[in-house]
């Protein structure tokens, strides 16, 4: 798995929180269960922070990658400096990452969300959703909503996924911000050394949230089953 970021190695790899659980079936609009044939083993590319400080500037390293050869593309967020600020930027990045493909999963970052309506036009789905393919369920969360709290319809989605899982498989939780660091006795003290920005309440910060109160217990329930 490849991760591109200007963070430390730990910061790159910790974008993905993965637990072995089971696949999910549900009829809610936000849960997309369209199965597609995938190779065995599945090839997955995870990248993040592909932005520069100039909107629409694509780093040369990205031009050398054939993104189409992977079964799944997971983007951890901050695609561009101001990703959704205009259609020109979205056109450029969508041509590279195929935002509307069901094999592309993009966890929105703080540099991505200037125009959420435009984002949904290009992706064709909500900023948070669940999708199952090839025995892998992806729960893609939007940590730019409600100051990084998983609440409202997003928490309903988490509960729906955890309630309806019925077959053995894998659940991958994708998010831009590292929700599991605040509130953890071991991880919270090192946030400022790991994440791209500081622990606090700003839009770019790793913010206090309800992960350990409302999300983590549900994931443990599913794992224990």
C-alpha positions in Angstrom: 0.0 0.0 0.0 1.4 3.4 -1.0 0.8 6.6 0.8 1.9 10.0 -0.4 2.0 12.7 2.2 4.2 15.3 3.7 3.7 13.8 7.1 5.8 11.3 9.0 5.6 7.6 8.1 3.2 7.0 11.0 1.1 9.9 9.9 0.8 8.4 6.4 -0.1 4.9 7.5 -2.6 5.8 10.3 -5.1 7.3 7.9 -6.6 3.8 7.5 -8.3 2.3 10.5 -8.9 -1.4 9.6 -10.6 -4.1 11.7 -11.4 -7.6 10.6 -15.2 -7.9 10.8 -17.9 -9.0 8.4 -19.5 -7.6 5.3 -22.7 -5.6 5.4 -26.1 -5.6 3.7 -28.5 -2.7 4.1 -31.0 -0.8 2.0 -30.3 2.8 3.2 -29.4 5.2 0.4 -26.0 5.9 1.8 -25.0 2.2 1.7 -24.0 1.1 -1.8 -23.8 -2.7 -2.1 -23.2 -3.0 -5.8 -20.9 -5.9 -6.2 -18.1 -5.7 -8.8 -15.7 -8.5 -9.7 -12.3 -7.9 -8.3 -9.0 -9.8 -8.6 -7.8 -12.0 -5.8 -5.8 -10.6 -4.1 -7.3 -7.1 -4.4 -4.8 -4.4 -5.4 -5.4 -1.2 -3.4 -3.6 2.2 -3.7 -4.0 4.6 -0.7 -2.7 8.1 -1.1 -3.3 11.4 0.7 -2.3 15.1 0.8 -1.7 15.2 -3.0 -2.1 19.0 -2.9 0.5 21.7 -3.3 0.0 25.3 -2.3 -1.3 26.2 -5.7 -4.7 25.1 -6.8 -4.7 22.8 -10.0 -1.0 22.2 -9.7 -0.5 18.4 -10.0 2.8 17.1 -8.5 5.0 15.3 -11.0 5.1 12.1 -9.0 1.3 11.7 -9.5 1.8 11.9 -13.3 4.0 8.8 -13.2 1.4 6.6 -11.5 -1.1 4.5 -13.5 -4.1 4.8 -11.1 -6.3 2.7 -13.5 -4.4 -0.5 -12.8 -5.6 -0.7 -9.2 -8.8 -2.5 -8.1 -9.4 0.2 -5.5 -8.2 3.8 -5.1 -8.5 5.3 -1.6 -7.7 9.0 -1.2 -7.3 10.2 2.4 -8.2 13.8 1.6 -6.6 17.2 0.8 -6.6 16.5 -2.9 -5.7 20.1 -3.9 -5.1 23.4 -2.1 -8.8 24.4 -2.8 -10.1 21.2 -4.5 -13.7 22.2 -5.1 -13.3 25.9 -5.5 -14.0 25.7 -9.2 -14.9 23.2 -12.0 -11.5 23.5 -13.6 -9.8 22.1 -10.5 -12.4 19.3 -10.2 -12.1 18.4 -13.8 -8.3 18.0 -13.5 -8.4 15.8 -10.4 -11.4 13.8 -11.5 -9.6 12.9 -14.7 -6.8 11.5 -12.5 -8.7 9.9 -9.7 -12.1 9.1 -11.4 -14.2 10.6 -8.5 -17.4 9.0 -9.9 -16.0 5.5 -10.0 -17.4 3.0 -7.4 -13.8 1.9 -7.0 -12.6 5.4 -5.9 -13.2 6.3 -2.2 -12.3 9.9 -1.2 -12.3 11.0 2.5 -12.8 14.7 2.3 -10.2 16.9 4.0 -10.3 20.5 5.1 -8.8 21.7 1.8 -11.5 19.9 -0.2 -14.8 21.2 1.0 -15.2 24.8 -0.3 -18.1 23.6 -2.5 -19.8 20.5 -1.3 -22.5 20.7 -3.9 -19.9 20.6 -6.7 -18.2 17.6 -5.0 -21.4 15.6 -5.0 -22.0 16.5 -8.7 -18.6 14.9 -9.5 -18.8 11.9 -7.1 -22.5 11.2 -7.5 -22.9 10.3 -3.8 -22.9 11.7 -0.3 -19.7 12.7 1.5 -20.2 9.7 3.8 -21.4 6.3 2.8 -20.7 2.6 3.0 -19.8 0.4 0.0 -19.2 -3.4 -0.3 -17.2 -5.0 -3.0 -15.3 -8.3 -3.1 -16.0 -9.1 0.6 -14.7 -5.7 1.7 -17.0 -3.1 3.2 -15.7 0.4 3.2 -17.2 2.9 5.7 -16.1 6.3 4.4 -16.6 9.1 7.0 -16.6 12.8 6.6 -14.6 14.3 9.5 -15.2 17.9 8.2 -18.8 17.8 9.5 -19.9 18.8 13.0 -16.3 19.6 14.1 -15.2 16.0 13.5 -18.0 14.5 15.6 -19.8 11.6 14.0 -23.4 12.6 14.6 -26.8 12.8 13.0 -27.2 10.9 9.7 -23.5 9.9 9.7 -23.8 8.2 13.1 -27.0 6.5 11.9 -25.0 5.1 9.0 -22.3 3.8 11.3 -25.0 2.1 13.4 -26.7 0.7 10.3 -23.5 -0.9 9.0 -22.7 -2.4 12.4 -26.2 -3.7 12.9 -26.6 -5.4 9.5 -23.3 -7.1 9.0 -24.0 -10.8 8.4 -21.1 -12.4 6.5 -17.5 -12.8 7.3 -15.2 -10.3 5.6 -13.4 -7.0 6.3 -14.5 -3.6 7.3 -12.2 -0.6 6.5 -13.0 2.8 8.1 -11.7 5.6 6.1 -11.4 9.2 7.4 -9.2 12.3 6.8 -8.7 13.2 10.4 -7.4 10.7 12.9 -10.5 10.3 15.0 -9.0 7.7 17.3 -6.2 9.8 18.7 -8.2 12.4 20.8 -9.6 10.7 23.9 -6.9 8.0 23.9 -4.6 8.1 26.9 -1.6 6.9 24.9 -2.3 8.7 21.6 -3.6 12.1 22.5 -0.3 13.3 24.1 1.5 12.7 20.8 -1.0 14.2 18.4 1.1 17.3 17.7 4.0 15.1 16.7 2.0 12.8 14.4 -0.7 14.7 12.6 -0.5 17.3 9.9 -1.9 20.0 12.2 -2.3 20.5 16.0 -4.8 19.2 18.5 -7.5 21.8 19.0 -10.8 23.1 17.7 -9.9 24.9 14.4 -11.1 23.6 11.0 -7.7 22.1 10.3 -7.1 20.8 13.7 -7.4 17.2 15.0 -10.4 17.9 17.1 -11.9 16.4 20.2 -14.8 14.1 19.1 -17.1 11.2 20.1 -15.2 8.3 18.4 -14.7 6.4 21.7 -18.2 7.2 23.0 -20.3 6.3 19.9 -18.2 4.7 17.1 -15.5 2.5 18.6 -17.9 0.5 20.8 -20.0 -0.4 17.8 -16.9 -1.6 15.9 -15.9 -3.7 18.8 -19.3 -5.3 18.9 -19.0 -6.3 15.3 -15.5 -7.6 15.8 -16.6 -9.7 18.7 -19.3 -11.3 16.6 
